[in-house]
Amino acid sequence: MQRKPAAMNTAAPEASFEQVLQNNMLKFSNHAAKRLEQRGIELGDRQLDQISSAVDKAAAKGSKESLILMKDMALIVSVPNRTVVTALDGNAMKDNVFTQIDSAVIIS
């Protein structure tokens, strides 16, 4: 009688803490970083937490590209990559049309 070989463990190895942290961290594209600097927009820890939470909410709804409105600024975010693609201040938002988004999150 032949014995069947023991099943090999094919489960993916667990992600390291650093990998999980990197996957959940909010990132800024070079373009977004330049826009923030040009427009004099500084984001504090509280605002970054609010934006990260908004990205989590958009991801939970299956969003891919989201507009995040926050007081006097707008951010376009690639939700799966957790990357802010561009940023606009209040003046740049006026009379603007946002395209290629599938959701909007308003932070009060």
C-alpha positions as CSV (number, residue, x, y, z in Angstrom):
1,M,0.0,0.0,0.0
2,Q,1.4,3.4,-1.0
3,R,1.2,6.3,1.4
4,K,0.1,9.6,0.1
5,P,2.6,12.4,0.6
6,A,1.7,14.8,3.4
7,A,0.0,17.9,2.2
8,M,2.4,20.8,1.9
9,N,1.6,24.0,3.6
10,T,0.7,26.3,0.7
11,A,-0.6,29.2,2.8
12,A,1.1,32.5,2.1
13,P,3.6,33.5,4.8
14,E,2.2,36.1,7.2
15,A,3.1,39.7,6.3
16,S,5.6,41.3,8.6
17,F,4.5,44.2,10.8
18,E,6.4,46.6,8.6
19,Q,4.6,45.3,5.4
20,V,1.2,45.7,7.1
21,L,2.2,49.2,8.3
22,Q,3.4,50.2,4.8
23,N,0.2,48.9,3.2
24,N,-1.9,50.9,5.5
25,M,0.1,54.1,5.4
26,L,-1.1,57.1,3.5
27,K,1.3,58.1,0.8
28,F,1.6,61.3,-1.4
29,S,2.6,61.2,-5.1
30,N,5.3,63.6,-6.2
31,H,2.6,65.6,-8.0
32,A,0.5,65.9,-4.8
33,A,3.5,66.9,-2.7
34,K,4.4,69.6,-5.1
35,R,0.8,70.9,-5.2
36,L,0.7,71.0,-1.4
37,E,3.9,72.9,-1.3
38,Q,2.9,75.3,-4.1
39,R,-0.4,76.1,-2.4
40,G,1.0,76.4,1.1
41,I,-1.1,73.5,2.4
42,E,0.4,71.9,5.6
43,L,-1.2,68.8,7.0
44,G,-1.0,68.1,10.7
45,D,-1.3,64.7,12.4
46,R,-5.0,65.1,13.0
47,Q,-5.7,65.9,9.4
48,L,-3.6,63.0,8.2
49,D,-5.6,60.7,10.5
50,Q,-8.9,62.1,9.2
51,I,-7.7,61.6,5.6
52,S,-6.6,58.0,6.3
53,S,-9.9,57.3,7.9
54,A,-11.7,58.7,4.9
55,V,-9.6,56.4,2.6
56,D,-10.6,53.4,4.8
57,K,-14.3,54.3,4.4
58,A,-13.9,54.7,0.7
59,A,-12.1,51.3,0.5
60,A,-14.8,49.6,2.5
61,K,-17.3,50.7,-0.2
62,G,-15.1,49.4,-3.0
63,S,-13.9,52.8,-4.2
64,K,-11.0,53.0,-6.6
65,E,-10.5,56.8,-7.0
66,S,-12.0,59.1,-4.4
67,L,-12.5,62.8,-4.0
68,I,-11.9,63.8,-0.3
69,L,-13.3,67.2,0.6
70,M,-11.9,68.7,3.8
71,K,-12.8,72.3,4.8
72,D,-10.9,74.4,2.3
73,M,-9.1,71.6,0.4
74,A,-9.8,68.7,-2.0
75,L,-7.7,65.6,-2.4
76,I,-7.9,63.0,-5.1
77,V,-6.8,59.6,-3.7
78,S,-6.0,56.3,-5.4
79,V,-7.8,54.2,-2.8
80,P,-6.2,50.8,-3.5
81,N,-2.7,52.4,-3.3
82,R,-3.6,54.7,-0.4
83,T,-1.9,57.4,-2.4
84,V,-3.0,61.1,-2.6
85,V,-2.6,61.9,-6.3
86,T,-3.3,65.6,-6.2
87,A,-4.4,68.3,-3.9
88,L,-6.3,71.6,-4.4
89,D,-6.9,74.5,-2.1
90,G,-10.2,76.4,-1.8
91,N,-9.3,78.8,-4.7
92,A,-8.3,76.0,-7.0
93,M,-11.5,74.1,-6.2
94,K,-13.8,76.9,-7.4
95,D,-15.4,76.2,-10.8
96,N,-13.5,72.9,-11.0
97,V,-15.0,69.7,-12.4
98,F,-13.6,66.5,-10.9
99,T,-13.5,63.6,-13.3
100,Q,-12.5,59.9,-13.1
101,I,-13.6,59.5,-9.5
102,D,-16.1,56.9,-8.3
103,S,-16.7,58.3,-4.8
104,A,-16.5,61.4,-2.6
105,V,-15.9,61.5,1.2
106,I,-16.6,64.7,3.0
107,I,-14.7,65.4,6.2
108,S,-16.2,67.9,8.5
